Amino acid sequence: DGVNLFVGGVPAGVEERELKHIFRQYAGFRSLRTAQKANQTLVFVTFATQAQALFVVDALSGYVFDE
């Protein structure tokens, strides 16, 4: 169970290890899945509760990956 977030705007080639490093620091982190698609990386992150997921959405809104 848990709350699943779709994370958009992730460029192609970002490693799962880097993504886990970003998300696992937040309370309630459960899992992360990625899939490569054309010129982007699809990311799905699961948190234990909706409140924890919403906190992460607010905290990382506008995050920019290094090119």
PDBQT receptor file of N, H, CA, C and O in Angstrom, charges set to zero:
ATOM      1  N   ASP A   1       0.833  -1.192   0.000  1.00  0.00    +0.000 N 
ATOM      2  CA  ASP A   1       0.000   0.000   0.000  1.00  0.00    +0.000 C 
ATOM      3  C   ASP A   1       0.871   1.247   0.000  1.00  0.00    +0.000 C 
ATOM      4  O   ASP A   1       2.020   1.204  -0.438  1.00  0.00    +0.000 OA
ATOM      5  N   GLY A   2       0.338   2.339   0.482  1.00  0.00    +0.000 N 
ATOM      6  H   GLY A   2      -0.596   2.373   0.838  1.00  0.00    +0.000 HD
ATOM      7  CA  GLY A   2       1.052   3.598   0.486  1.00  0.00    +0.000 C 
ATOM      8  C   GLY A   2       0.497   4.532  -0.563  1.00  0.00    +0.000 C 
ATOM      9  O   GLY A   2      -0.503   4.234  -1.215  1.00  0.00    +0.000 OA
ATOM     10  N   VAL A   3       1.151   5.656  -0.717  1.00  0.00    +0.000 N 
ATOM     11  H   VAL A   3       1.964   5.898  -0.186  1.00  0.00    +0.000 HD
ATOM     12  CA  VAL A   3       0.732   6.689  -1.663  1.00  0.00    +0.000 C 
ATOM     13  C   VAL A   3       1.794   6.793  -2.748  1.00  0.00    +0.000 C 
ATOM     14  O   VAL A   3       2.970   7.015  -2.459  1.00  0.00    +0.000 OA
ATOM     15  N   ASN A   4       1.370   6.631  -3.998  1.00  0.00    +0.000 N 
ATOM     16  H   ASN A   4       0.415   6.451  -4.233  1.00  0.00    +0.000 HD
ATOM     17  CA  ASN A   4       2.295   6.681  -5.128  1.00  0.00    +0.000 C 
ATOM     18  C   ASN A   4       2.319   8.063  -5.746  1.00  0.00    +0.000 C 
ATOM     19  O   ASN A   4       1.276   8.666  -5.994  1.00  0.00    +0.000 OA
ATOM     20  N   LEU A   5       3.531   8.560  -5.992  1.00  0.00    +0.000 N 
ATOM     21  H   LEU A   5       4.379   8.070  -5.790  1.00  0.00    +0.000 HD
ATOM     22  CA  LEU A   5       3.725   9.839  -6.663  1.00  0.00    +0.000 C 
ATOM     23  C   LEU A   5       4.360   9.596  -8.016  1.00  0.00    +0.000 C 
ATOM     24  O   LEU A   5       5.279   8.785  -8.136  1.00  0.00    +0.000 OA
ATOM     25  N   PHE A   6       3.882  10.289  -9.036  1.00  0.00    +0.000 N 
ATOM     26  H   PHE A   6       3.136  10.948  -8.939  1.00  0.00    +0.000 HD
ATOM     27  CA  PHE A   6       4.573  10.324 -10.314  1.00  0.00    +0.000 C 
ATOM     28  C   PHE A   6       5.424  11.578 -10.317  1.00  0.00    +0.000 C 
ATOM     29  O   PHE A   6       4.939  12.666 -10.009  1.00  0.00    +0.000 OA
ATOM     30  N   VAL A   7       6.697  11.425 -10.666  1.00  0.00    +0.000 N 
ATOM     31  H   VAL A   7       7.091  10.541 -10.916  1.00  0.00    +0.000 HD
ATOM     32  CA  VAL A   7       7.621  12.557 -10.694  1.00  0.00    +0.000 C 
ATOM     33  C   VAL A   7       7.942  12.873 -12.146  1.00  0.00    +0.000 C 
ATOM     34  O   VAL A   7       8.551  12.060 -12.841  1.00  0.00    +0.000 OA
ATOM     35  N   GLY A   8       7.535  14.045 -12.604  1.00  0.00    +0.000 N 
ATOM     36  H   GLY A   8       7.040  14.705 -12.040  1.00  0.00    +0.000 HD
ATOM     37  CA  GLY A   8       7.784  14.456 -13.975  1.00  0.00    +0.000 C 
ATOM     38  C   GLY A   8       8.999  15.347 -14.090  1.00  0.00    +0.000 C 
ATOM     39  O   GLY A   8       9.520  15.846 -13.092  1.00  0.00    +0.000 OA
ATOM     40  N   GLY A   9       9.446  15.543 -15.321  1.00  0.00    +0.000 N 
ATOM     41  H   GLY A   9       9.023  15.139 -16.132  1.00  0.00    +0.000 HD
ATOM     42  CA  GLY A   9      10.556  16.452 -15.576  1.00  0.00    +0.000 C 
ATOM     43  C   GLY A   9      11.919  15.887 -15.270  1.00  0.00    +0.000 C 
ATOM     44  O   GLY A   9      12.881  16.639 -15.116  1.00  0.00    +0.000 OA
ATOM     45  N   VAL A  10      12.020  14.566 -15.178  1.00  0.00    +0.000 N 
ATOM     46  H   VAL A  10      11.238  13.955 -15.304  1.00  0.00    +0.000 HD
ATOM     47  CA  VAL A  10      13.311  13.943 -14.885  1.00  0.00    +0.000 C 
ATOM     48  C   VAL A  10      13.979  13.607 -16.220  1.00  0.00    +0.000 C 
ATOM     49  O   VAL A  10      13.422  12.848 -17.013  1.00  0.00    +0.000 OA
ATOM     50  N   PRO A  11      15.166  14.163 -16.474  1.00  0.00    +0.000 N 
ATOM     51  CA  PRO A  11      15.810  13.920 -17.763  1.00  0.00    +0.000 C 
ATOM     52  C   PRO A  11      16.246  12.465 -17.933  1.00  0.00    +0.000 C 
ATOM     53  O   PRO A  11      16.418  11.733 -16.958  1.00  0.00    +0.000 OA
ATOM     54  N   ALA A  12      16.421  12.068 -19.187  1.00  0.00    +0.000 N 
ATOM     55  H   ALA A  12      16.281  12.663 -19.979  1.00  0.00    +0.000 HD
ATOM     56  CA  ALA A  12      16.922  10.732 -19.487  1.00  0.00    +0.000 C 
ATOM     57  C   ALA A  12      18.320  10.573 -18.906  1.00  0.00    +0.000 C 
ATOM     58  O   ALA A  12      19.088  11.533 -18.852  1.00  0.00    +0.000 OA
ATOM     59  N   GLY A  13      18.644   9.383 -18.480  1.00  0.00    +0.000 N 
ATOM     60  H   GLY A  13      18.020   8.603 -18.524  1.00  0.00    +0.000 HD
ATOM     61  CA  GLY A  13      19.991   9.100 -18.006  1.00  0.00    +0.000 C 
ATOM     62  C   GLY A  13      20.222   9.330 -16.527  1.00  0.00    +0.000 C 
ATOM     63  O   GLY A  13      21.307   9.026 -16.029  1.00  0.00    +0.000 OA
ATOM     64  N   VAL A  14      19.247   9.852 -15.809  1.00  0.00    +0.000 N 
ATOM     65  H   VAL A  14      18.367  10.099 -16.214  1.00  0.00    +0.000 HD
ATOM     66  CA  VAL A  14      19.412  10.013 -14.364  1.00  0.00    +0.000 C 
ATOM     67  C   VAL A  14      19.393   8.622 -13.734  1.00  0.00    +0.000 C 
ATOM     68  O   VAL A  14      18.485   7.831 -13.990  1.00  0.00    +0.000 OA
ATOM     69  N   GLU A  15      20.381   8.335 -12.926  1.00  0.00    +0.000 N 
ATOM     70  H   GLU A  15      21.118   8.977 -12.718  1.00  0.00    +0.000 HD
ATOM     71  CA  GLU A  15      20.499   7.003 -12.338  1.00  0.00    +0.000 C 
ATOM     72  C   GLU A  15      19.538   6.821 -11.168  1.00  0.00    +0.000 C 
ATOM     73  O   GLU A  15      19.255   7.756 -10.419  1.00  0.00    +0.000 OA
ATOM     74  N   GLU A  16      19.047   5.598 -11.034  1.00  0.00    +0.000 N 
ATOM     75  H   GLU A  16      19.276   4.839 -11.643  1.00  0.00    +0.000 HD
ATOM     76  CA  GLU A  16      18.135   5.281  -9.931  1.00  0.00    +0.000 C 
ATOM     77  C   GLU A  16      18.789   5.557  -8.584  1.00  0.00    +0.000 C 
ATOM     78  O   GLU A  16      18.121   5.980  -7.641  1.00  0.00    +0.000 OA
ATOM     79  N   ARG A  17      20.083   5.320  -8.495  1.00  0.00    +0.000 N 
ATOM     80  H   ARG A  17      20.625   4.977  -9.262  1.00  0.00    +0.000 HD
ATOM     81  CA  ARG A  17      20.823   5.573  -7.258  1.00  0.00    +0.000 C 
ATOM     82  C   ARG A  17      20.715   7.048  -6.850  1.00  0.00    +0.000 C 
ATOM     83  O   ARG A  17      20.529   7.359  -5.674  1.00  0.00    +0.000 OA
ATOM     84  N   GLU A  18      20.834   7.950  -7.830  1.00  0.00    +0.000 N 
ATOM     85  H   GLU A  18      20.986   7.697  -8.786  1.00  0.00    +0.000 HD
ATOM     86  CA  GLU A  18      20.721   9.386  -7.549  1.00  0.00    +0.000 C 
ATOM     87  C   GLU A  18      19.315   9.732  -7.072  1.00  0.00    +0.000 C 
ATOM     88  O   GLU A  18      19.147  10.512  -6.135  1.00  0.00    +0.000 OA
ATOM     89  N   LEU A  19      18.306   9.151  -7.718  1.00  0.00    +0.000 N 
ATOM     90  H   LEU A  19      18.443   8.517  -8.479  1.00  0.00    +0.000 HD
ATOM     91  CA  LEU A  19      16.921   9.417  -7.337  1.00  0.00    +0.000 C 
ATOM     92  C   LEU A  19      16.630   8.908  -5.926  1.00  0.00    +0.000 C 
ATOM     93  O   LEU A  19      15.970   9.590  -5.142  1.00  0.00    +0.000 OA
ATOM     94  N   LYS A  20      17.119   7.715  -5.605  1.00  0.00    +0.000 N 
ATOM     95  H   LYS A  20      17.655   7.161  -6.242  1.00  0.00    +0.000 HD
ATOM     96  CA  LYS A  20      16.917   7.181  -4.250  1.00  0.00    +0.000 C 
ATOM     97  C   LYS A  20      17.579   8.080  -3.217  1.00  0.00    +0.000 C 
ATOM     98  O   LYS A  20      17.041   8.288  -2.129  1.00  0.00    +0.000 OA
ATOM     99  N   HIS A  21      18.745   8.612  -3.557  1.00  0.00    +0.000 N 
ATOM    100  H   HIS A  21      19.182   8.443  -4.441  1.00  0.00    +0.000 HD
ATOM    101  CA  HIS A  21      19.446   9.514  -2.632  1.00  0.00    +0.000 C 
ATOM    102  C   HIS A  21      18.591  10.753  -2.333  1.00  0.00    +0.000 C 
ATOM    103  O   HIS A  21      18.588  11.253  -1.208  1.00  0.00    +0.000 OA
ATOM    104  N   ILE A  22      17.871  11.241  -3.342  1.00  0.00    +0.000 N 
ATOM    105  H   ILE A  22      17.873  10.835  -4.256  1.00  0.00    +0.000 HD
ATOM    106  CA  ILE A  22      17.014  12.418  -3.160  1.00  0.00    +0.000 C 
ATOM    107  C   ILE A  22      15.811  12.080  -2.281  1.00  0.00    +0.000 C 
ATOM    108  O   ILE A  22      15.499  12.826  -1.353  1.00  0.00    +0.000 OA
ATOM    109  N   PHE A  23      15.134  10.969  -2.561  1.00  0.00    +0.000 N 
ATOM    110  H   PHE A  23      15.387  10.363  -3.316  1.00  0.00    +0.000 HD
ATOM    111  CA  PHE A  23      13.849  10.685  -1.928  1.00  0.00    +0.000 C 
ATOM    112  C   PHE A  23      13.935   9.937  -0.599  1.00  0.00    +0.000 C 
ATOM    113  O   PHE A  23      13.067  10.116   0.256  1.00  0.00    +0.000 OA
ATOM    114  N   ARG A  24      14.950   9.114  -0.405  1.00  0.00    +0.000 N 
ATOM    115  H   ARG A  24      15.655   8.969  -1.099  1.00  0.00    +0.000 HD
ATOM    116  CA  ARG A  24      14.968   8.284   0.812  1.00  0.00    +0.000 C 
ATOM    117  C   ARG A  24      15.210   9.077   2.087  1.00  0.00    +0.000 C 
ATOM    118  O   ARG A  24      15.009   8.558   3.186  1.00  0.00    +0.000 OA
ATOM    119  N   GLN A  25      15.636  10.321   1.954  1.00  0.00    +0.000 N 
ATOM    120  H   GLN A  25      15.798  10.742   1.062  1.00  0.00    +0.000 HD
ATOM    121  CA  GLN A  25      15.860  11.150   3.140  1.00  0.00    +0.000 C 
ATOM    122  C   GLN A  25      14.550  11.612   3.782  1.00  0.00    +0.000 C 
ATOM    123  O   GLN A  25      14.556  12.101   4.912  1.00  0.00    +0.000 OA
ATOM    124  N   TYR A  26      13.436  11.464   3.077  1.00  0.00    +0.000 N 
ATOM    125  H   TYR A  26      13.431  11.068   2.159  1.00  0.00    +0.000 HD
ATOM    126  CA  TYR A  26      12.148  11.937   3.580  1.00  0.00    +0.000 C 
ATOM    127  C   TYR A  26      11.405  10.834   4.320  1.00  0.00    +0.000 C 
ATOM    128  O   TYR A  26      11.417   9.672   3.914  1.00  0.00    +0.000 OA
ATOM    129  N   ALA A  27      10.760  11.220   5.411  1.00  0.00    +0.000 N 
ATOM    130  H   ALA A  27      10.750  12.164   5.742  1.00  0.00    +0.000 HD
ATOM    131  CA  ALA A  27      10.001  10.279   6.233  1.00  0.00    +0.000 C 
ATOM    132  C   ALA A  27       8.938   9.590   5.394  1.00  0.00    +0.000 C 
ATOM    133  O   ALA A  27       8.283  10.221   4.565  1.00  0.00    +0.000 OA
ATOM    134  N   GLY A  28       8.772   8.303   5.612  1.00  0.00    +0.000 N 
ATOM    135  H   GLY A  28       9.304   7.790   6.286  1.00  0.00    +0.000 HD
ATOM    136  CA  GLY A  28       7.729   7.540   4.946  1.00  0.00    +0.000 C 
ATOM    137  C   GLY A  28       8.140   6.954   3.609  1.00  0.00    +0.000 C 
ATOM    138  O   GLY A  28       7.341   6.265   2.975  1.00  0.00    +0.000 OA
ATOM    139  N   PHE A  29       9.370   7.208   3.157  1.00  0.00    +0.000 N 
ATOM    140  H   PHE A  29      10.019   7.768   3.672  1.00  0.00    +0.000 HD
ATOM    141  CA  PHE A  29       9.819   6.653   1.877  1.00  0.00    +0.000 C 
ATOM    142  C   PHE A  29       9.734   5.128   1.923  1.00  0.00    +0.000 C 
ATOM    143  O   PHE A  29      10.224   4.496   2.859  1.00  0.00    +0.000 OA
ATOM    144  N   ARG A  30       9.111   4.553   0.910  1.00  0.00    +0.000 N 
ATOM    145  H   ARG A  30       8.713   5.066   0.150  1.00  0.00    +0.000 HD
ATOM    146  CA  ARG A  30       8.989   3.090   0.836  1.00  0.00    +0.000 C 
ATOM    147  C   ARG A  30       9.712   2.502  -0.361  1.00  0.00    +0.000 C 
ATOM    148  O   ARG A  30      10.467   1.539  -0.225  1.00  0.00    +0.000 OA
ATOM    149  N   SER A  31       9.483   3.082  -1.541  1.00  0.00    +0.000 N 
ATOM    150  H   SER A  31       8.870   3.864  -1.652  1.00  0.00    +0.000 HD
ATOM    151  CA  SER A  31      10.115   2.502  -2.729  1.00  0.00    +0.000 C 
ATOM    152  C   SER A  31      10.154   3.506  -3.867  1.00  0.00    +0.000 C 
ATOM    153  O   SER A  31       9.501   4.549  -3.835  1.00  0.00    +0.000 OA
ATOM    154  N   LEU A  32      10.947   3.153  -4.880  1.00  0.00    +0.000 N 
ATOM    155  H   LEU A  32      11.478   2.305  -4.906  1.00  0.00    +0.000 HD
ATOM    156  CA  LEU A  32      11.095   3.988  -6.056  1.00  0.00    +0.000 C 
ATOM    157  C   LEU A  32      11.233   3.073  -7.266  1.00  0.00    +0.000 C 
ATOM    158  O   LEU A  32      11.967   2.085  -7.227  1.00  0.00    +0.000 OA
ATOM    159  N   ARG A  33      10.518   3.410  -8.346  1.00  0.00    +0.000 N 
ATOM    160  H   ARG A  33       9.921   4.212  -8.377  1.00  0.00    +0.000 HD
ATOM    161  CA  ARG A  33      10.607   2.669  -9.598  1.00  0.00    +0.000 C 
ATOM    162  C   ARG A  33      10.878   3.653 -10.724  1.00  0.00    +0.000 C 
ATOM    163  O   ARG A  33      10.370   4.775 -10.712  1.00  0.00    +0.000 OA
ATOM    164  N   THR A  34      11.680   3.231 -11.698  1.00  0.00    +0.000 N 
ATOM    165  H   THR A  34      12.093   2.320 -11.708  1.00  0.00    +0.000 HD
ATOM    166  CA  THR A  34      11.966   4.079 -12.845  1.00  0.00    +0.000 C 
ATOM    167  C   THR A  34      11.752   3.300 -14.134  1.00  0.00    +0.000 C 
ATOM    168  O   THR A  34      11.806   2.071 -14.159  1.00  0.00    +0.000 OA
ATOM    169  N   ALA A  35      11.509   4.044 -15.194  1.00  0.00    +0.000 N 
ATOM    170  H   ALA A  35      11.465   5.043 -15.174  1.00  0.00    +0.000 HD
ATOM    171  CA  ALA A  35      11.429   3.482 -16.540  1.00  0.00    +0.000 C 
ATOM    172  C   ALA A  35      11.934   4.544 -17.508  1.00  0.00    +0.000 C 
ATOM    173  O   ALA A  35      11.590   5.720 -17.390  1.00  0.00    +0.000 OA
ATOM    174  N   GLN A  36      12.743   4.125 -18.453  1.00  0.00    +0.000 N 
ATOM    175  H   GLN A  36      13.023   3.170 -18.550  1.00  0.00    +0.000 HD
ATOM    176  CA  GLN A  36      13.264   5.050 -19.459  1.00  0.00    +0.000 C 
ATOM    177  C   GLN A  36      12.277   5.144 -20.614  1.00  0.00    +0.000 C 
ATOM    178  O   GLN A  36      11.763   4.134 -21.095  1.00  0.00    +0.000 OA
ATOM    179  N   LYS A  37      12.022   6.374 -21.050  1.00  0.00    +0.000 N 
ATOM    180  H   LYS A  37      12.440   7.194 -20.659  1.00  0.00    +0.000 HD
ATOM    181  CA  LYS A  37      11.115   6.592 -22.174  1.00  0.00    +0.000 C 
ATOM    182  C   LYS A  37      11.653   7.746 -23.010  1.00  0.00    +0.000 C 
ATOM    183  O   LYS A  37      11.717   8.884 -22.544  1.00  0.00    +0.000 OA
ATOM    184  N   ALA A  38      12.036   7.447 -24.233  1.00  0.00    +0.000 N 
ATOM    185  H   ALA A  38      11.984   6.523 -24.611  1.00  0.00    +0.000 HD
ATOM    186  CA  ALA A  38      12.539   8.449 -25.170  1.00  0.00    +0.000 C 
ATOM    187  C   ALA A  38      13.542   9.379 -24.492  1.00  0.00    +0.000 C 
ATOM    188  O   ALA A  38      14.654   8.960 -24.173  1.00  0.00    +0.000 OA
ATOM    189  N   ASN A  39      13.161  10.629 -24.269  1.00  0.00    +0.000 N 
ATOM    190  H   ASN A  39      12.257  10.970 -24.528  1.00  0.00    +0.000 HD
ATOM    191  CA  ASN A  39      14.101  11.618 -23.727  1.00  0.00    +0.000 C 
ATOM    192  C   ASN A  39      13.822  11.970 -22.271  1.00  0.00    +0.000 C 
ATOM    193  O   ASN A  39      14.155  13.069 -21.828  1.00  0.00    +0.000 OA
ATOM    194  N   GLN A  40      13.218  11.058 -21.526  1.00  0.00    +0.000 N 
ATOM    195  H   GLN A  40      12.947  10.165 -21.886  1.00  0.00    +0.000 HD
ATOM    196  CA  GLN A  40      12.949  11.328 -20.111  1.00  0.00    +0.000 C 
ATOM    197  C   GLN A  40      12.975  10.042 -19.306  1.00  0.00    +0.000 C 
ATOM    198  O   GLN A  40      12.944   8.940 -19.854  1.00  0.00    +0.000 OA
ATOM    199  N   THR A  41      13.033  10.207 -18.001  1.00  0.00    +0.000 N 
ATOM    200  H   THR A  41      13.059  11.102 -17.556  1.00  0.00    +0.000 HD
ATOM    201  CA  THR A  41      12.951   9.085 -17.073  1.00  0.00    +0.000 C 
ATOM    202  C   THR A  41      11.631   9.198 -16.335  1.00  0.00    +0.000 C 
ATOM    203  O   THR A  41      11.349  10.224 -15.716  1.00  0.00    +0.000 OA
ATOM    204  N   LEU A  42      10.824   8.155 -16.395  1.00  0.00    +0.000 N 
ATOM    205  H   LEU A  42      11.054   7.322 -16.898  1.00  0.00    +0.000 HD
ATOM    206  CA  LEU A  42       9.580   8.123 -15.628  1.00  0.00    +0.000 C 
ATOM    207  C   LEU A  42       9.905   7.619 -14.238  1.00  0.00    +0.000 C 
ATOM    208  O   LEU A  42      10.593   6.609 -14.084  1.00  0.00    +0.000 OA
ATOM    209  N   VAL A  43       9.410   8.321 -13.217  1.00  0.00    +0.000 N 
ATOM    210  H   VAL A  43       8.852   9.141 -13.343  1.00  0.00    +0.000 HD
ATOM    211  CA  VAL A  43       9.730   7.978 -11.836  1.00  0.00    +0.000 C 
ATOM    212  C   VAL A  43       8.449   7.874 -11.024  1.00  0.00    +0.000 C 
ATOM    213  O   VAL A  43       7.580   8.744 -11.085  1.00  0.00    +0.000 OA
ATOM    214  N   PHE A  44       8.353   6.797 -10.266  1.00  0.00    +0.000 N 
ATOM    215  H   PHE A  44       9.059   6.091 -10.216  1.00  0.00    +0.000 HD
ATOM    216  CA  PHE A  44       7.223   6.577  -9.362  1.00  0.00    +0.000 C 
ATOM    217  C   PHE A  44       7.786   6.308  -7.977  1.00  0.00    +0.000 C 
ATOM    218  O   PHE A  44       8.591   5.395  -7.792  1.00  0.00    +0.000 OA
ATOM    219  N   VAL A  45       7.362   7.107  -7.004  1.00  0.00    +0.000 N 
ATOM    220  H   VAL A  45       6.709   7.849  -7.154  1.00  0.00    +0.000 HD
ATOM    221  CA  VAL A  45       7.870   6.996  -5.643  1.00  0.00    +0.000 C 
ATOM    222  C   VAL A  45       6.700   6.706  -4.710  1.00  0.00    +0.000 C 
ATOM    223  O   VAL A  45       5.642   7.325  -4.826  1.00  0.00    +0.000 OA
ATOM    224  N   THR A  46       6.886   5.774  -3.793  1.00  0.00    +0.000 N 
ATOM    225  H   THR A  46       7.745   5.271  -3.699  1.00  0.00    +0.000 HD
ATOM    226  CA  THR A  46       5.836   5.419  -2.840  1.00  0.00    +0.000 C 
ATOM    227  C   THR A  46       6.221   5.893  -1.444  1.00  0.00    +0.000 C 
ATOM    228  O   THR A  46       7.333   5.657  -0.972  1.00  0.00    +0.000 OA
ATOM    229  N   PHE A  47       5.268   6.571  -0.792  1.00  0.00    +0.000 N 
ATOM    230  H   PHE A  47       4.365   6.763  -1.175  1.00  0.00    +0.000 HD
ATOM    231  CA  PHE A  47       5.419   7.003   0.592  1.00  0.00    +0.000 C 
ATOM    232  C   PHE A  47       4.322   6.370   1.430  1.00  0.00    +0.000 C 
ATOM    233  O   PHE A  47       3.286   5.961   0.905  1.00  0.00    +0.000 OA
ATOM    234  N   ALA A  48       4.548   6.290   2.720  1.00  0.00    +0.000 N 
ATOM    235  H   ALA A  48       5.390   6.622   3.147  1.00  0.00    +0.000 HD
ATOM    236  CA  ALA A  48       3.627   5.598   3.623  1.00  0.00    +0.000 C 
ATOM    237  C   ALA A  48       2.275   6.294   3.733  1.00  0.00    +0.000 C 
ATOM    238  O   ALA A  48       1.237   5.632   3.755  1.00  0.00    +0.000 OA
ATOM    239  N   THR A  49       2.280   7.629   3.803  1.00  0.00    +0.000 N 
ATOM    240  H   THR A  49       3.123   8.166   3.785  1.00  0.00    +0.000 HD
ATOM    241  CA  THR A  49       1.023   8.348   4.008  1.00  0.00    +0.000 C 
ATOM    242  C   THR A  49       0.891   9.498   3.013  1.00  0.00    +0.000 C 
ATOM    243  O   THR A  49       1.874   9.937   2.415  1.00  0.00    +0.000 OA
ATOM    244  N   GLN A  50      -0.326   9.969   2.850  1.00  0.00    +0.000 N 
ATOM    245  H   GLN A  50      -1.124   9.612   3.336  1.00  0.00    +0.000 HD
ATOM    246  CA  GLN A  50      -0.571  11.102   1.959  1.00  0.00    +0.000 C 
ATOM    247  C   GLN A  50       0.120  12.358   2.483  1.00  0.00    +0.000 C 
ATOM    248  O   GLN A  50       0.662  13.139   1.700  1.00  0.00    +0.000 OA
ATOM    249  N   ALA A  51       0.103  12.554   3.780  1.00  0.00    +0.000 N 
ATOM    250  H   ALA A  51      -0.337  11.920   4.416  1.00  0.00    +0.000 HD
ATOM    251  CA  ALA A  51       0.750  13.747   4.361  1.00  0.00    +0.000 C 
ATOM    252  C   ALA A  51       2.246  13.744   4.048  1.00  0.00    +0.000 C 
ATOM    253  O   ALA A  51       2.804  14.786   3.704  1.00  0.00    +0.000 OA
ATOM    254  N   GLN A  52       2.896  12.599   4.162  1.00  0.00    +0.000 N 
ATOM    255  H   GLN A  52       2.443  11.752   4.442  1.00  0.00    +0.000 HD
ATOM    256  CA  GLN A  52       4.326  12.513   3.858  1.00  0.00    +0.000 C 
ATOM    257  C   GLN A  52       4.577  12.763   2.380  1.00  0.00    +0.000 C 
ATOM    258  O   GLN A  52       5.530  13.455   2.021  1.00  0.00    +0.000 OA
ATOM    259  N   ALA A  53       3.740  12.213   1.528  1.00  0.00    +0.000 N 
ATOM    260  H   ALA A  53       2.966  11.652   1.819  1.00  0.00    +0.000 HD
ATOM    261  CA  ALA A  53       3.888  12.416   0.085  1.00  0.00    +0.000 C 
ATOM    262  C   ALA A  53       3.707  13.888  -0.278  1.00  0.00    +0.000 C 
ATOM    263  O   ALA A  53       4.477  14.426  -1.073  1.00  0.00    +0.000 OA
ATOM    264  N   LEU A  54       2.711  14.534   0.290  1.00  0.00    +0.000 N 
ATOM    265  H   LEU A  54       2.086  14.096   0.936  1.00  0.00    +0.000 HD
ATOM    266  CA  LEU A  54       2.472  15.950   0.003  1.00  0.00    +0.000 C 
ATOM    267  C   LEU A  54       3.614  16.828   0.496  1.00  0.00    +0.000 C 
ATOM    268  O   LEU A  54       3.955  17.821  -0.146  1.00  0.00    +0.000 OA
ATOM    269  N   PHE A  55       4.205  16.469   1.628  1.00  0.00    +0.000 N 
ATOM    270  H   PHE A  55       3.928  15.662   2.149  1.00  0.00    +0.000 HD
ATOM    271  CA  PHE A  55       5.360  17.209   2.130  1.00  0.00    +0.000 C 
ATOM    272  C   PHE A  55       6.501  17.162   1.117  1.00  0.00    +0.000 C 
ATOM    273  O   PHE A  55       7.146  18.175   0.850  1.00  0.00    +0.000 OA
ATOM    274  N   VAL A  56       6.741  15.987   0.562  1.00  0.00    +0.000 N 
ATOM    275  H   VAL A  56       6.217  15.164   0.780  1.00  0.00    +0.000 HD
ATOM    276  CA  VAL A  56       7.819  15.829  -0.415  1.00  0.00    +0.000 C 
ATOM    277  C   VAL A  56       7.510  16.602  -1.697  1.00  0.00    +0.000 C 
ATOM    278  O   VAL A  56       8.405  17.212  -2.282  1.00  0.00    +0.000 OA
ATOM    279  N   VAL A  57       6.267  16.581  -2.131  1.00  0.00    +0.000 N 
ATOM    280  H   VAL A  57       5.540  16.086  -1.655  1.00  0.00    +0.000 HD
ATOM    281  CA  VAL A  57       5.873  17.354  -3.310  1.00  0.00    +0.000 C 
ATOM    282  C   VAL A  57       6.203  18.821  -3.095  1.00  0.00    +0.000 C 
ATOM    283  O   VAL A  57       6.784  19.459  -3.972  1.00  0.00    +0.000 OA
ATOM    284  N   ASP A  58       5.840  19.362  -1.939  1.00  0.00    +0.000 N 
ATOM    285  H   ASP A  58       5.368  18.843  -1.226  1.00  0.00    +0.000 HD
ATOM    286  CA  ASP A  58       6.131  20.769  -1.633  1.00  0.00    +0.000 C 
ATOM    287  C   ASP A  58       7.632  21.027  -1.543  1.00  0.00    +0.000 C 
ATOM    288  O   ASP A  58       8.131  22.030  -2.053  1.00  0.00    +0.000 OA
ATOM    289  N   ALA A  59       8.346  20.110  -0.889  1.00  0.00    +0.000 N 
ATOM    290  H   ALA A  59       7.941  19.295  -0.475  1.00  0.00    +0.000 HD
ATOM    291  CA  ALA A  59       9.779  20.301  -0.654  1.00  0.00    +0.000 C 
ATOM    292  C   ALA A  59      10.576  20.271  -1.949  1.00  0.00    +0.000 C 
ATOM    293  O   ALA A  59      11.556  21.005  -2.084  1.00  0.00    +0.000 OA
ATOM    294  N   LEU A  60      10.177  19.440  -2.901  1.00  0.00    +0.000 N 
ATOM    295  H   LEU A  60       9.382  18.845  -2.792  1.00  0.00    +0.000 HD
ATOM    296  CA  LEU A  60      10.980  19.266  -4.105  1.00  0.00    +0.000 C 
ATOM    297  C   LEU A  60      10.410  19.972  -5.338  1.00  0.00    +0.000 C 
ATOM    298  O   LEU A  60      10.957  19.850  -6.434  1.00  0.00    +0.000 OA
ATOM    299  N   SER A  61       9.337  20.693  -5.160  1.00  0.00    +0.000 N 
ATOM    300  H   SER A  61       8.893  20.792  -4.270  1.00  0.00    +0.000 HD
ATOM    301  CA  SER A  61       8.771  21.429  -6.286  1.00  0.00    +0.000 C 
ATOM    302  C   SER A  61       9.804  22.405  -6.831  1.00  0.00    +0.000 C 
ATOM    303  O   SER A  61      10.347  23.219  -6.085  1.00  0.00    +0.000 OA
ATOM    304  N   GLY A  62      10.076  22.327  -8.123  1.00  0.00    +0.000 N 
ATOM    305  H   GLY A  62       9.635  21.666  -8.729  1.00  0.00    +0.000 HD
ATOM    306  CA  GLY A  62      11.069  23.198  -8.735  1.00  0.00    +0.000 C 
ATOM    307  C   GLY A  62      12.480  22.658  -8.713  1.00  0.00    +0.000 C 
ATOM    308  O   GLY A  62      13.403  23.340  -9.159  1.00  0.00    +0.000 OA
ATOM    309  N   TYR A  63      12.676  21.441  -8.203  1.00  0.00    +0.000 N 
ATOM    310  H   TYR A  63      11.926  20.887  -7.841  1.00  0.00    +0.000 HD
ATOM    311  CA  TYR A  63      14.012  20.829  -8.162  1.00  0.00    +0.000 C 
ATOM    312  C   TYR A  63      14.574  20.736  -9.575  1.00  0.00    +0.000 C 
ATOM    313  O   TYR A  63      13.862  20.343 -10.500  1.00  0.00    +0.000 OA
ATOM    314  N   VAL A  64      15.831  21.091  -9.749  1.00  0.00    +0.000 N 
ATOM    315  H   VAL A  64      16.409  21.410  -8.998  1.00  0.00    +0.000 HD
ATOM    316  CA  VAL A  64      16.475  21.046 -11.060  1.00  0.00    +0.000 C 
ATOM    317  C   VAL A  64      17.630  20.058 -10.999  1.00  0.00    +0.000 C 
ATOM    318  O   VAL A  64      18.488  20.139 -10.120  1.00  0.00    +0.000 OA
ATOM    319  N   PHE A  65      17.640  19.122 -11.949  1.00  0.00    +0.000 N 
ATOM    320  H   PHE A  65      16.943  19.057 -12.663  1.00  0.00    +0.000 HD
ATOM    321  CA  PHE A  65      18.740  18.157 -12.044  1.00  0.00    +0.000 C 
ATOM    322  C   PHE A  65      19.919  18.784 -12.757  1.00  0.00    +0.000 C 
ATOM    323  O   PHE A  65      19.746  19.593 -13.668  1.00  0.00    +0.000 OA
ATOM    324  N   ASP A  66      21.128  18.409 -12.339  1.00  0.00    +0.000 N 
ATOM    325  H   ASP A  66      21.269  17.752 -11.599  1.00  0.00    +0.000 HD
ATOM    326  CA  ASP A  66      22.328  18.847 -13.036  1.00  0.00    +0.000 C 
ATOM    327  C   ASP A  66      22.319  18.253 -14.439  1.00  0.00    +0.000 C 
ATOM    328  O   ASP A  66      21.896  17.115 -14.641  1.00  0.00    +0.000 OA
ATOM    329  N   GLU A  67      22.780  19.018 -15.380  1.00  0.00    +0.000 N 
ATOM    330  H   GLU A  67      23.124  19.943 -15.216  1.00  0.00    +0.000 HD
ATOM    331  CA  GLU A  67      22.825  18.523 -16.769  1.00  0.00    +0.000 C 
ATOM    332  C   GLU A  67      24.156  17.908 -17.072  1.00  0.00    +0.000 C 
ATOM    333  O   GLU A  67      24.380  17.439 -18.188  1.00  0.00    +0.000 OA
TER     334      GLU A  67
